[in-house]
């Protein structure tokens, strides 16, 4: 059992050094335990923790390996794939210096939360191609996350005027969020409603409800929040994970809307 193994290691840490097989088995079990926790596979995590390497091996075969794309490496240090992607794009920029390479690198930095680095790369991309809609939209989102909504507004507004459904309504949601951040609440409400005419994003429903509560339209807000909660758990796994925080916020807002 992992619990017994942990006790043994605590009592005699040198046991790992004297037994390479035990060291490898322990490392493998810890690796699988961490992966199970990250995937929120709680039953597997419990089995891996309380039982010997057999549970970790079964998890590896039936969960970890099954979720890997074909021809992918069997093991990577955390972040290795992203670092490899960054290095590849930096090499492309060094040799070719194309706008889309800067834009893609900016997207990677943005996903990491490195907003200043992302902003710099978006600007370099726009210097080379100022008309690329995707780069402009992502640059506007970056400015919003940098808490510079006044600068983000005209950029996102122009993209939404050119293509109201850009990136399946994601850009319009950022535009609505920007309007709200600037205190233009009525325009934000209208924009969130336009998003919901074509999509059922929990973020849009919760954000709209929040503004409606501020205006005193609690009944309409309650309906939107109840819809979010009712829909929770019925979508695909990636959607449930992505909207988990919004469902939690919906439950909290629903209490305040009573």
N, C-alpha and C positions, 0 to 999 in steps of 0.2 A: 504494500500500500504506500502511496505517495506520502501520506501523513507520517507513517512509520519511518519511511526513508528520510523525510525532513528531520525527524527527531534524531535519527542516527547521525546525520550530517552535523547537526547542531552539537551533539555530544562528542563527535569525533570527526572534525572536518578533514583530517588527514586521510580518512578512508577513501575519499574521492581521488586523492593524489596517488594512492597505492593501488587503486583499482581502475584502470582506464576504461574498462567496459562499463563499470558502474557510473563513471563520469559521463560517458556518451549517452547512456540510458537516461540519466538524470536530465541532461541538457535537452534530449529529445522530448521528454515528458513535460518539461517546463515550456518548451517551444509550443507544443500542442495545447497545453493549458492556456497560455496567453492567447493563442489564436482562437480558441473556443470562447474565451471571455470577450474578445474583440468582436466576434460574430454574434454574441449574445446567445450562444448555444449552451444554455445553463445546465441542462441535464448531462450533456457531454462533459462540461467542465467539472461537475461534481464527480462523475465516474473517473475522470482522469486524475482528479485530486486524491480520491480515496482508494483507488485500485492501482495495481502495478502497471507496467509498461504496456500490457496487453490492451488496455482501454485506449491508451494514446495511439497505439498502432492501428486499432480499429477506427478511431477518429480520423487518422491520417488517410486511410484507405477510402472511407465512405463519405467523409465531409471535405477535408482539406484537398485531397487529390481530385475529387469529383468536381470541385469548384474551379479548378485551374484550367485555363485555356490550353488547347493542344500545343505541344512543342514548347511549353514554357518551362523554365528551369525549376527544379524541385525545391530549391531553397534560395532565398535572397535575404540579405540583411534589410531591415526596415529602411525604406527610402531609396534603395538602390536603383529601382526602376526610374524614379523621378530624377535622380542625379544623372543617370545615363541619358535620359531624355534631354535634360538641360545641356549636358556636354555635347550631344549630337546637334542641338540647335545652335549652340555657340560656334561649333565648327562650321555649320552651314552659313552662319552670318559672316564668319571670318573669310570664307571663300567666295560667297555669292552676294551677301548683304542685301537680301530681298526683303520686301516689306512683310510678306506673310511669315517669314522666319522670326522677325522681331515680334510680330503679333502673337505667334504661337508661344514664344518664350515668355511674353508678357502674361499670357493666359496661365502658364505653369506657375509663374511667380504669384499671380493673383490667387490661384487655388491654394497656394502655401500661406497666404496671408502676408506676403512680402509686397505690400502695396506701393511703396516708393520705387522699388525695383521694377514693378509692373508698370507704373506710370511712365518711367523713363523709356521702357521698351515700346509702349504704345505710342509715345511721341515720336520715337525713331521710325516706327512703322508708318505713322501718318505723314511724316516728312517725305517718305518714299511713295506713299499712295494715300492721299488724303480723302479719297472717295470710297474706300473700302467700308462697307456698312457694318460688318461684323466688328472690325477694329474700333470704329467710332462708338458703337454700342457698348463694347466692353470697356473702352476708355471712360465713357460716361459713368458706368457702374463703378469703376475704380475710383473716380472722383467722389462719387457718393459715399463709398466706404471710407474715403479719406476725410469725410465730414466737410466736403466742399460742394454742397448741393447747388449753390448758385452757379458754379462753373459747370456742373453736370447737366443742369436743366436744359440749356439750348441744344446741347449735343443729343441728349435722349429725345428731346422734343422733335428734332429734325428727323431722326431715325424713325420714330413712330409715325410721323407724317408721311414719310416715304413708304413705310411698310408697317401698318398697324399690328400685324400678326408676326412681326419679326421674332425669330427663335421661339415660336409657339407661345407668344404672349409674354415671355420672360422680360423682354426689353420694356414693354409697356408697364409691367409691374414695377420695374425700377423707376420708370417715369412717374408713376403714381406715388411711389415712396418718396421721390424727390419733392414732388408737390407738397406732400404732407410735411416733410422736413422744413419746408420754407413757409409753413403756415397757411398754405392755400388749400384749406381743408375741403371746401365744396368742389373744387376742381379735382382734388385727389379722389373724393367719393365717386364722382362721375367716371373717372378713369378706371378705378377698381371695378365699377359696374360694367364698363366696356370689356374689361378682361374677362369677367365672369359670363359674358354673353357667349363666349366661345370655349371657355375652360372652367374646370371646377377645382382649381388649385386651392388647397387649404390656406396657403399664405394670403391669397387674395380675399377669401371669405373672412378670415380672422382680421385682417387689416381693415377691411371695410366695416366689419362689426365694431371694431375699436373706435373708428371715427363716428359711427352712428350712435354709439353710447355717449360720446362726448356731446353730440347734438341733442340727446334726449330721446332718440328714436330707438328705444330699448326693445320693443316688440320685434321690429325688423331685424335688429342685431341678434336677438335670441334665436330667430329662425335660421339665420346664417350659421351661428355657432352650433346649434343642434344638428344641422346638416353635416358639418365637419365631423362631429363626434359620431354621428350615425354611419358615416362613410369610412371611419377609421377601422383598419383591420381587414378591409375588403379588397384592397388593391394588391398589386404585386409586391414582393418583399422590398425591392429597392424604393418603391414609392412610400411604403409604410415607414421605412427607416428615415427617408428624407422629410416626411411630414410629421414625424413623431413629436418634435418640439412645438409645432403649430397646433397639434391636437391637444397637447398639454396646456398651451396658452388658451385655447378655446374653452376648456373646462374651467380655467381660472376666471376668464372673462364672463362666462355664463353665470357664475356666482354673483359677480358684481352687477349683472344686468337684471337681476331679479327685482 
